[in-house]
């Protein structure tokens, strides 16, 4: 819009002050605030975390069809996976929001009751699937099932770790075409080159967790965060 110079000169001093304040407010509204609103989209395109759990429901998920499964509920921002032979949730569609390689998954989970694995995270790897077991085989085994046909108790990724009842753990998984890495509370605990290895699921019902799922065995678990982000295959991993 164009203003006539003479008209501007005739604006009373008091009104001119008000007009100036309004212009300053408009500049701030269209500048810094607009920039802040755009940040989430910029962060996502640059590899920011993208939530897969809305904190209120199982939207996007379904209860895994395990025989003898316990009950799954959502309350106060927590998914409670009840105790059964196997109980869990898995992504409701065969089409995942993330690729089969070049991604990270972050889950916050806790063992609430029981003494076996509270976070068996099944995930895609290239043209197959694998499960990251946390607290299996009586409560302490961590590892990947399967690497070259050997499960989490019997391959190079296996180790023992004590998990405290009721404590929340940050579990981060990184998958590229050549490696699988995993962190517990920021400590890298798995770093395996899979470029020449055969990746598969352990025989049994765990295949009902595909394409992506979280399961427990005879244990009650809480899950309060599930998110993912893309990573470049050749980018350096955090230590």
C-alpha positions as a printed NumPy array, in Angstrom:
array([[  0.   ,   0.   ,   0.   ],
       [  1.273,   3.548,  -0.906],
       [  0.794,   6.539,   1.394],
       [  0.517,  10.192,   0.255],
       [  3.309,  12.235,   1.807],
       [  1.05 ,  15.133,   2.78 ],
       [ -1.353,  12.811,   4.555],
       [  1.467,  11.427,   6.665],
       [  2.622,  14.914,   7.67 ],
       [ -0.874,  15.802,   8.956],
       [ -1.009,  12.846,  11.438],
       [ -1.162,  14.305,  14.999],
       [  1.846,  13.617,  17.212],
       [ -0.053,  11.334,  19.642],
       [ -1.472,   9.256,  16.813],
       [  1.957,   9.08 ,  15.19 ],
       [  3.393,   7.54 ,  18.366],
       [  0.598,   4.942,  18.45 ],
       [  1.135,   4.18 ,  14.772],
       [  4.867,   3.715,  15.331],
       [  4.262,   1.299,  18.212],
       [  1.851,  -0.714,  16.067],
       [  4.434,  -0.959,  13.267],
       [  7.136,  -2.154,  15.693],
       [  4.78 ,  -4.823,  17.104],
       [  3.947,  -6.009,  13.591],
       [  7.626,  -6.3  ,  12.712],
       [  8.312,  -8.454,  15.777],
       [  5.277, -10.645,  15.066],
       [  6.381, -11.37 ,  11.498],
       [ 10.052, -11.769,  12.352],
       [ 11.376, -13.674,  15.388],
       [  8.045, -15.363,  16.265],
       [  7.574, -16.676,  12.751],
       [ 11.113, -18.022,  12.884],
       [ 10.376, -19.891,  16.132],
       [  7.263, -21.504,  14.657],
       [  9.25 , -22.757,  11.672],
       [ 11.935, -24.459,  13.768],
       [ 10.172, -27.808,  14.318],
       [  9.82 , -28.367,  10.565],
       [ 13.44 , -27.327,  10.023],
       [ 14.608, -29.668,  12.781],
       [ 12.639, -32.582,  11.303],
       [ 14.124, -32.105,   7.842],
       [ 17.59 , -31.914,   9.394],
       [ 17.166, -35.196,  11.261],
       [ 15.201, -34.239,  14.372],
       [ 13.341, -36.829,  16.448],
       [  9.842, -37.688,  15.211],
       [  7.373, -39.153,  17.74 ],
       [  5.614, -42.476,  17.116],
       [  3.596, -42.416,  20.36 ],
       [  1.154, -39.575,  21.003],
       [  1.226, -40.037,  24.792],
       [ -2.525, -40.657,  24.907],
       [ -3.449, -43.707,  22.837],
       [ -2.249, -46.575,  20.661],
       [ -2.915, -44.526,  17.52 ],
       [ -0.796, -46.078,  14.762],
       [ -0.222, -49.222,  16.846],
       [ -2.035, -52.438,  17.681],
       [ -1.681, -55.075,  20.368],
       [  0.515, -57.852,  19.021],
       [ -1.35 , -61.06 ,  18.315],
       [  0.667, -63.279,  20.661],
       [ -0.916, -66.408,  22.105],
       [ -1.412, -66.   ,  25.858],
       [ -0.724, -62.276,  25.755],
       [ -1.39 , -59.988,  28.7  ],
       [ -3.29 , -56.705,  28.6  ],
       [ -1.985, -53.461,  27.096],
       [ -3.235, -50.115,  28.442],
       [ -2.397, -46.435,  28.028],
       [ -2.68 , -44.063,  30.981],
       [ -0.91 , -40.895,  32.133],
       [  1.396, -40.867,  29.121],
       [  2.594, -44.461,  29.628],
       [  1.903, -47.614,  27.641],
       [  1.746, -50.499,  30.112],
       [  2.519, -53.849,  28.505],
       [  1.054, -56.469,  30.791],
       [  2.47 , -59.831,  31.744],
       [  1.873, -62.777,  29.434],
       [  3.985, -65.425,  27.773],
       [  4.686, -62.732,  25.199],
       [  2.868, -59.385,  25.217],
       [  3.5  , -56.348,  23.097],
       [  2.555, -53.696,  20.604],
       [  3.531, -53.453,  16.975],
       [  3.127, -50.934,  14.196],
       [ -0.361, -51.336,  12.755],
       [  0.614, -50.944,   9.115],
       [  3.067, -52.897,   6.984],
       [  4.252, -49.516,   5.726],
       [  6.649, -47.918,   8.213],
       [  7.298, -44.172,   8.598],
       [ 11.04 , -44.883,   8.541],
       [ 13.288, -46.843,   6.136],
       [ 14.838, -50.309,   6.526],
       [ 18.254, -48.712,   7.107],
       [ 19.582, -45.229,   7.83 ],
       [ 17.532, -44.51 ,  10.942],
       [ 17.606, -44.386,  14.737],
       [ 14.949, -45.47 ,  17.204],
       [ 14.691, -44.102,  20.752],
       [ 12.526, -45.808,  23.378],
       [ 12.158, -45.043,  27.076],
       [ 11.086, -48.165,  28.946],
       [ 11.027, -49.639,  32.455],
       [ 10.544, -53.095,  33.921],
       [  7.652, -52.682,  36.362],
       [  7.22 , -56.3  ,  37.425],
       [  8.781, -59.64 ,  36.502],
       [ 12.25 , -60.887,  35.752],
       [ 12.632, -61.312,  32.007],
       [ 12.964, -59.017,  29.03 ],
       [ 10.986, -55.791,  29.308],
       [ 11.984, -54.34 ,  25.935],
       [ 12.296, -56.699,  23.025],
       [ 12.452, -54.19 ,  20.184],
       [ 11.875, -55.752,  16.752],
       [ 13.005, -53.585,  13.86 ],
       [ 13.72 , -53.743,  10.103],
       [ 17.241, -54.296,   8.8  ],
       [ 17.654, -54.093,   5.038],
       [ 15.415, -56.902,   3.678],
       [ 14.989, -58.652,   7.035],
       [ 14.216, -58.029,  10.735],
       [ 16.016, -58.337,  14.057],
       [ 15.143, -57.999,  17.76 ],
       [ 17.105, -56.096,  20.393],
       [ 16.574, -57.941,  23.668],
       [ 16.945, -56.051,  26.959],
       [ 16.869, -58.133,  30.13 ],
       [ 16.228, -61.607,  28.718],
       [ 17.114, -65.114,  29.889],
       [ 16.282, -64.527,  33.531],
       [ 16.63 , -60.758,  33.564],
       [ 20.105, -59.622,  32.515],
       [ 20.955, -60.661,  28.94 ],
       [ 21.226, -57.919,  26.307],
       [ 21.872, -58.649,  22.65 ],
       [ 20.529, -59.012,  19.125],
       [ 18.456, -61.935,  17.877],
       [ 19.633, -63.22 ,  15.466],
       [ 23.104, -62.727,  14.051],
       [ 24.184, -65.53 ,  11.663],
       [ 21.46 , -67.716,  13.14 ],
       [ 22.574, -67.252,  16.769],
       [ 20.254, -65.533,  19.247],
       [ 21.002, -62.795,  21.805],
       [ 22.402, -65.294,  24.3  ],
       [ 24.866, -66.853,  21.871],
       [ 26.334, -64.255,  19.519],
       [ 28.964, -61.52 ,  19.686],
       [ 26.479, -58.85 ,  20.81 ],
       [ 25.524, -60.702,  24.012],
       [ 26.402, -59.356,  27.469],
       [ 24.885, -59.193,  30.953],
       [ 23.44 , -56.069,  32.549],
       [ 21.387, -55.552,  35.697],
       [ 18.13 , -53.639,  35.221],
       [ 16.508, -52.076,  38.277],
       [ 12.798, -52.609,  38.82 ],
       [ 10.812, -49.436,  38.174],
       [ 13.707, -47.479,  36.674],
       [ 13.314, -45.824,  33.292],
       [ 15.998, -46.596,  30.709],
       [ 16.808, -44.712,  27.541],
       [ 17.281, -47.23 ,  24.715],
       [ 18.631, -45.958,  21.402],
       [ 19.145, -48.081,  18.324],
       [ 20.967, -47.084,  15.14 ],
       [ 20.632, -49.09 ,  11.904],
       [ 22.606, -48.543,   8.706],
       [ 23.171, -50.96 ,   5.807],
       [ 26.498, -51.991,   7.36 ],
       [ 26.076, -51.668,  11.132],
       [ 23.733, -52.034,  14.073],
       [ 24.584, -49.978,  17.153],
       [ 22.757, -49.594,  20.436],
       [ 23.013, -47.371,  23.506],
       [ 21.589, -47.726,  27.01 ],
       [ 21.419, -44.432,  28.913],
       [ 23.906, -42.91 ,  26.483],
       [ 26.465, -45.731,  26.78 ],
       [ 27.135, -47.579,  23.551],
       [ 26.706, -51.283,  24.293],
       [ 26.43 , -52.834,  20.815],
       [ 28.456, -52.051,  17.706],
       [ 28.372, -54.846,  15.149],
       [ 29.367, -54.869,  11.486],
       [ 26.567, -56.65 ,   9.629],
       [ 27.814, -56.082,   6.087],
       [ 28.659, -59.795,   5.716],
       [ 26.267, -61.236,   8.308],
       [ 22.893, -62.921,   8.03 ],
       [ 20.226, -61.087,  10.034],
       [ 17.02 , -62.836,  11.082],
       [ 14.444, -63.22 ,  13.828],
       [ 14.579, -65.905,  16.497],
       [ 12.267, -68.78 ,  15.71 ],
       [  8.848, -68.44 ,  17.328],
       [  6.077, -65.892,  17.741],
       [  8.37 , -62.852,  17.766],
       [  7.772, -62.607,  14.02 ],
       [  4.322, -61.246,  14.932],
       [  6.114, -58.054,  16.04 ],
       [  7.106, -57.105,  12.494],
       [  7.568, -54.634,  10.932],
       [  8.305, -52.791,  14.194],
       [  7.274, -53.67 ,  17.71 ],
       [  8.058, -53.758,  21.417],
       [  7.426, -56.922,  23.423],
       [  7.887, -58.361,  26.908],
       [  8.223, -61.91 ,  28.178],
       [  6.396, -62.824,  31.404],
       [  7.085, -59.26 ,  32.535],
       [  5.154, -56.009,  32.985],
       [  6.796, -53.029,  31.304],
       [  6.128, -49.337,  30.869],
       [  6.918, -47.422,  27.687],
       [  6.646, -43.636,  27.715],
       [  8.498, -42.565,  24.572],
       [  8.892, -44.013,  21.075],
       [ 10.513, -41.878,  18.378],
       [ 12.738, -42.105,  15.332],
       [ 15.011, -39.951,  13.214],
       [ 16.843, -40.425,   9.918],
       [ 20.62 , -40.733,   9.841],
       [ 23.06 , -40.647,   6.958],
       [ 24.67 , -44.039,   6.407],
       [ 28.161, -42.611,   6.391],
       [ 27.771, -40.138,   9.261],
       [ 29.826, -40.727,  12.428],
       [ 27.984, -42.255,  15.391],
       [ 27.929, -40.759,  18.844],
       [ 30.266, -42.369,  21.349]])
